[in-house]
Amino acid sequence: MSDHRKFLVRASEIASLPEFGFSHPLNPQSEIHMRSLGDLAGLQRLGLHVARVPPGKESFAYHFHHVQEEFVYVLSGRGVADIGDESFEVGPGDVMVFPAPSPGHHLRNPYDTELVYLMGGQRTAFEVGEFPRLGRKAVWDTSGGWIVATDATVPFAPR
């Protein structure tokens, strides 16, 4: 076979992948540790990660996406998903899907065991996300990403 991309990733390979940590700059309770399955397999248009949130920590910050769709599938542990104005306890086998534009969402782990899940989403050349409870927006393009205060933005064109 001349194609060297991975079409099968074994559990032992996943376990040996380097884990990278992330804390969202807008949430001091954010602590998430991820392994990138998508990068290992050569995915370019889809991000795919195994993620874990330690007890008492949160994933990112309450947010929503304008362009990119995403999903979260809980593998182990329990968490609390804030979706829109509601909160739901989630556990193994539960899936959350967020078509774009998505409702606001966030995942917290107030319990005493790790929350582990599979998460994935589109990788687009451009994205706008919002943190409506914090009055911030995030804008990404191929050169990087920026968080801006919503009230500091200047209208560019009439809608």
C-alpha positions, 0 to 999 in steps of 0.5 A, a space after each residue: 500500500 503506497 498511501 501512508 495515512 493511518 486508517 486505523 488507530 489502535 488503542 495502544 497508539 492513542 494511549 501513547 500519544 502525547 497529551 497537551 494541556 489547555 486552559 482557556 484564557 477567559 475561564 480560570 477554571 478551565 483545564 483540559 488535556 487532549 490527545 489529537 486523533 485527527 492529526 495522527 490519522 492525517 485529517 485536515 477538515 476535521 479535528 478529532 480529540 480525546 479530552 479529559 477534564 479533571 475533577 472540579 475543572 471546566 472545559 473551555 468557556 461558555 461559547 457558540 460557533 457561527 461557522 464550525 459544527 462540533 460534537 462531544 461524546 462522553 466516554 467515562 465520568 460525569 459532567 454538567 453540560 450547559 446548553 442554551 439556558 439549561 444545564 444537563 448532567 451527562 455521562 457515558 454514551 451521551 452525545 452533544 451535537 452543535 450544528 452551526 450556528 450553535 446554541 451556547 454551550 459549555 462542559 463542567 466537571 463538578 464531580 470527583 472523577 475525571 470526565 473523558 470524552 471524544 470531541 470533534 469539529 470542522 476545521 475551516 479557514 475562518 471562524 467566529 465564536 462568541 462568549 456571550 456571557 463575557 461580552 467577547 468574540 473570537 475570530 480565527 483565520 489562517 494567520 491566527 486567532 484573536 479575542 476581542 471585546 464585543 463592544 469594541 467592534 466596529 460595524 463594517 457593512 449593513 445587514 
